[in-house]
Amino acid sequence: MSGSERRRELRRRRHRRKQVAKLTVKAGKSGPAEKLEIARKLRRLTPGAEILIERLSLVS
């Protein structure tokens, strides 16, 4: 029997939060070309990416 959908949802959310934290740290140390790549990854990763991209000032 497979796990409940709620448990899977929580696992996905925790993993997403960990990935966003990693990309946030990486964005602080990166140059302009790398920031574009981080913005692309954030857009693919989470639905609230535009808010994060604006907050981190990744794209002008």
Phi, psi and omega in degrees: 000135183279163180290165181289154181296326180299316180295320177295319179299317179296320179297316178298319181295317179295319179295318179298317180297320179294318180295318180296321178297317178298315182292328178295315178297316181296325181294327180294334184257359191261165177270182185298319181292320179292327179295324177296320179294320178295321177297320178297318180294320179296320179298323180286331188278317191221147179291335180268028188295322184297324178294316179296318181297320179292317181296322181273356183049055181277325181238133182287000000 
